[in-house]
Amino acid sequence: MEISKSSRHSKIAGDFSEALVLCCLSKHGSECADIDHTGIDLIARNPHTSEIIGISVKGRTRSPGKEDTHVRIAKEDLQKAREACVAFGCASYFAIVVDAADCIRVSITWMQHVVKLHAPAVTSVCWEMT
Protein backbone atom coordinates (compact mmCIF):
# COMPACT_ATOMS: atom_id res chain seq x y z
CA MET A 1 0.00 0.00 0.00
CA GLU A 2 1.48 3.32 -1.10
CA ILE A 3 1.31 6.13 1.44
CA SER A 4 0.11 9.50 0.16
CA LYS A 5 2.57 12.02 1.64
CA SER A 6 1.81 15.71 2.09
CA SER A 7 3.28 18.32 -0.21
CA ARG A 8 5.61 19.43 2.64
CA HIS A 9 6.63 15.94 3.71
CA SER A 10 10.24 16.24 2.49
CA LYS A 11 10.81 19.42 4.54
CA ILE A 12 9.05 18.02 7.61
CA ALA A 13 10.89 14.68 7.42
CA GLY A 14 14.24 16.44 6.92
CA ASP A 15 13.72 18.66 9.97
CA PHE A 16 12.60 15.63 12.00
CA SER A 17 15.66 13.62 10.93
CA GLU A 18 18.02 16.40 11.99
CA ALA A 19 16.22 16.82 15.33
CA LEU A 20 16.29 13.05 15.95
CA VAL A 21 20.04 12.87 15.31
CA LEU A 22 20.60 15.89 17.62
CA CYS A 23 18.56 14.16 20.31
CA CYS A 24 20.55 10.91 19.97
CA LEU A 25 23.87 12.76 20.14
CA SER A 26 22.78 14.87 23.11
CA LYS A 27 21.44 11.81 24.95
CA HIS A 28 24.92 10.30 24.74
CA GLY A 29 26.74 13.40 25.97
CA SER A 30 27.72 15.18 22.77
CA GLU A 31 27.56 18.94 22.69
CA CYS A 32 25.84 19.58 19.37
CA ALA A 33 24.04 22.19 17.30
CA ASP A 34 21.92 22.49 14.20
CA ILE A 35 23.71 24.70 11.67
CA ASP A 36 22.67 26.20 8.36
CA HIS A 37 25.62 25.56 6.06
CA THR A 38 26.04 24.03 2.62
CA GLY A 39 27.27 20.45 3.03
CA ILE A 40 26.60 19.79 6.70
CA ASP A 41 23.52 20.07 8.88
CA LEU A 42 24.90 19.52 12.39
CA ILE A 43 28.12 20.02 14.29
CA ALA A 44 29.01 18.06 17.43
CA ARG A 45 31.83 17.29 19.84
CA ASN A 46 32.40 13.65 20.74
CA PRO A 47 32.37 13.54 24.57
CA HIS A 48 34.88 10.65 24.70
CA THR A 49 37.51 11.89 22.23
CA SER A 50 36.74 15.65 22.02
CA GLU A 51 36.73 15.25 18.22
CA ILE A 52 34.58 17.85 16.46
CA ILE A 53 32.44 16.36 13.73
CA GLY A 54 30.37 17.85 10.92
CA ILE A 55 27.34 15.77 10.06
CA SER A 56 25.35 15.67 6.85
CA VAL A 57 21.92 14.18 7.60
CA LYS A 58 20.14 12.13 4.94
CA GLY A 59 16.58 11.32 5.94
CA ARG A 60 14.22 9.09 3.96
CA THR A 61 10.68 7.83 4.43
CA ARG A 62 9.98 4.38 3.03
CA SER A 63 6.55 3.05 2.14
CA PRO A 64 5.53 -0.44 3.30
CA GLY A 65 7.28 -3.04 1.15
CA LYS A 66 10.17 -0.69 0.31
CA GLU A 67 11.78 -0.51 3.75
CA ASP A 68 15.04 -2.11 2.56
CA THR A 69 15.54 0.28 -0.38
CA HIS A 70 19.02 1.81 -0.27
CA VAL A 71 19.69 5.47 0.44
CA ARG A 72 21.48 7.22 -2.42
CA ILE A 73 24.04 9.91 -1.52
CA ALA A 74 25.09 12.01 -4.49
CA LYS A 75 28.84 12.45 -5.07
CA GLU A 76 28.31 16.22 -4.99
CA ASP A 77 26.89 15.84 -1.45
CA LEU A 78 30.08 14.02 -0.41
CA GLN A 79 32.17 16.85 -1.83
CA LYS A 80 30.05 19.58 -0.22
CA ALA A 81 30.33 17.84 3.16
CA ARG A 82 34.12 17.49 2.78
CA GLU A 83 34.47 21.19 1.93
CA ALA A 84 32.30 22.31 4.84
CA CYS A 85 34.25 20.14 7.25
CA VAL A 86 37.55 21.57 6.01
CA ALA A 87 36.15 25.08 6.56
CA PHE A 88 35.13 24.23 10.13
CA GLY A 89 38.14 22.04 10.91
CA CYS A 90 36.06 19.00 11.72
CA ALA A 91 35.76 15.35 10.67
CA SER A 92 33.14 14.45 8.03
CA TYR A 93 30.29 12.21 9.14
CA PHE A 94 26.94 11.14 7.74
CA ALA A 95 23.76 10.40 9.65
CA ILE A 96 21.32 8.26 7.70
CA VAL A 97 17.77 8.23 9.05
CA VAL A 98 15.21 5.91 7.50
CA ASP A 99 11.56 5.87 8.56
CA ALA A 100 10.91 2.27 7.50
CA ALA A 101 7.17 1.75 8.04
CA ASP A 102 7.19 0.23 11.56
CA CYS A 103 10.58 1.47 12.81
CA ILE A 104 13.02 4.33 12.38
CA ARG A 105 16.69 3.47 11.88
CA VAL A 106 19.48 5.95 12.58
CA SER A 107 23.08 5.29 11.50
CA ILE A 108 25.84 7.78 12.28
CA THR A 109 29.18 7.01 10.71
CA TRP A 110 32.38 8.52 9.38
CA MET A 111 32.12 9.55 5.73
CA GLN A 112 35.15 7.41 4.83
CA HIS A 113 33.33 4.37 6.26
CA VAL A 114 30.35 5.02 3.98
CA VAL A 115 32.60 5.36 0.95
CA LYS A 116 34.67 2.29 1.88
CA LEU A 117 31.64 0.04 2.39
CA HIS A 118 29.68 1.37 -0.56
CA ALA A 119 32.13 2.54 -3.19
CA PRO A 120 30.81 5.43 -5.26
CA ALA A 121 29.27 4.67 -8.60
CA VAL A 122 29.51 7.30 -11.33
CA THR A 123 27.15 9.70 -9.56
CA SER A 124 26.48 8.45 -6.03
CA VAL A 125 27.11 6.18 -3.06
CA CYS A 126 24.33 3.77 -2.06
CA TRP A 127 23.87 3.03 1.65
CA GLU A 128 22.28 -0.42 1.75
CA MET A 129 19.51 -0.97 4.28
CA THR A 130 19.87 -4.76 4.48
C-alpha positions as CSV (number, residue, x, y, z in Angstrom):
1,M,0.0,0.0,0.0
2,E,1.5,3.3,-1.1
3,I,1.3,6.1,1.4
4,S,0.1,9.5,0.2
5,K,2.6,12.0,1.6
6,S,1.8,15.7,2.1
7,S,3.3,18.3,-0.2
8,R,5.6,19.4,2.6
9,H,6.6,15.9,3.7
10,S,10.2,16.2,2.5
11,K,10.8,19.4,4.5
12,I,9.0,18.0,7.6
13,A,10.9,14.7,7.4
14,G,14.2,16.4,6.9
15,D,13.7,18.7,10.0
16,F,12.6,15.6,12.0
17,S,15.7,13.6,10.9
18,E,18.0,16.4,12.0
19,A,16.2,16.8,15.3
20,L,16.3,13.0,15.9
21,V,20.0,12.9,15.3
22,L,20.6,15.9,17.6
23,C,18.6,14.2,20.3
24,C,20.5,10.9,20.0
25,L,23.9,12.8,20.1
26,S,22.8,14.9,23.1
27,K,21.4,11.8,24.9
28,H,24.9,10.3,24.7
29,G,26.7,13.4,26.0
30,S,27.7,15.2,22.8
31,E,27.6,18.9,22.7
32,C,25.8,19.6,19.4
33,A,24.0,22.2,17.3
34,D,21.9,22.5,14.2
35,I,23.7,24.7,11.7
36,D,22.7,26.2,8.4
37,H,25.6,25.6,6.1
38,T,26.0,24.0,2.6
39,G,27.3,20.5,3.0
40,I,26.6,19.8,6.7
41,D,23.5,20.1,8.9
42,L,24.9,19.5,12.4
43,I,28.1,20.0,14.3
44,A,29.0,18.1,17.4
45,R,31.8,17.3,19.8
46,N,32.4,13.7,20.7
47,P,32.4,13.5,24.6
48,H,34.9,10.6,24.7
49,T,37.5,11.9,22.2
50,S,36.7,15.6,22.0
51,E,36.7,15.2,18.2
52,I,34.6,17.8,16.5
53,I,32.4,16.4,13.7
54,G,30.4,17.9,10.9
55,I,27.3,15.8,10.1
56,S,25.3,15.7,6.9
57,V,21.9,14.2,7.6
58,K,20.1,12.1,4.9
59,G,16.6,11.3,5.9
60,R,14.2,9.1,4.0
61,T,10.7,7.8,4.4
62,R,10.0,4.4,3.0
63,S,6.5,3.1,2.1
64,P,5.5,-0.4,3.3
65,G,7.3,-3.0,1.1
66,K,10.2,-0.7,0.3
67,E,11.8,-0.5,3.8
68,D,15.0,-2.1,2.6
69,T,15.5,0.3,-0.4
70,H,19.0,1.8,-0.3
71,V,19.7,5.5,0.4
72,R,21.5,7.2,-2.4
73,I,24.0,9.9,-1.5
74,A,25.1,12.0,-4.5
75,K,28.8,12.4,-5.1
76,E,28.3,16.2,-5.0
77,D,26.9,15.8,-1.5
78,L,30.1,14.0,-0.4
79,Q,32.2,16.8,-1.8
80,K,30.1,19.6,-0.2
81,A,30.3,17.8,3.2
82,R,34.1,17.5,2.8
83,E,34.5,21.2,1.9
84,A,32.3,22.3,4.8
85,C,34.2,20.1,7.2
86,V,37.6,21.6,6.0
87,A,36.2,25.1,6.6
88,F,35.1,24.2,10.1
89,G,38.1,22.0,10.9
90,C,36.1,19.0,11.7
91,A,35.8,15.4,10.7
92,S,33.1,14.5,8.0
93,Y,30.3,12.2,9.1
94,F,26.9,11.1,7.7
95,A,23.8,10.4,9.6
96,I,21.3,8.3,7.7
97,V,17.8,8.2,9.1
98,V,15.2,5.9,7.5
99,D,11.6,5.9,8.6
100,A,10.9,2.3,7.5
101,A,7.2,1.8,8.0
102,D,7.2,0.2,11.6
103,C,10.6,1.5,12.8
104,I,13.0,4.3,12.4
105,R,16.7,3.5,11.9
106,V,19.5,5.9,12.6
107,S,23.1,5.3,11.5
108,I,25.8,7.8,12.3
109,T,29.2,7.0,10.7
110,W,32.4,8.5,9.4
111,M,32.1,9.5,5.7
112,Q,35.1,7.4,4.8
113,H,33.3,4.4,6.3
114,V,30.3,5.0,4.0
115,V,32.6,5.4,0.9
116,K,34.7,2.3,1.9
117,L,31.6,0.0,2.4
118,H,29.7,1.4,-0.6
119,A,32.1,2.5,-3.2
120,P,30.8,5.4,-5.3
121,A,29.3,4.7,-8.6
122,V,29.5,7.3,-11.3
123,T,27.2,9.7,-9.6
124,S,26.5,8.4,-6.0
125,V,27.1,6.2,-3.1
126,C,24.3,3.8,-2.1
127,W,23.9,3.0,1.7
128,E,22.3,-0.4,1.8
129,M,19.5,-1.0,4.3
130,T,19.9,-4.8,4.5
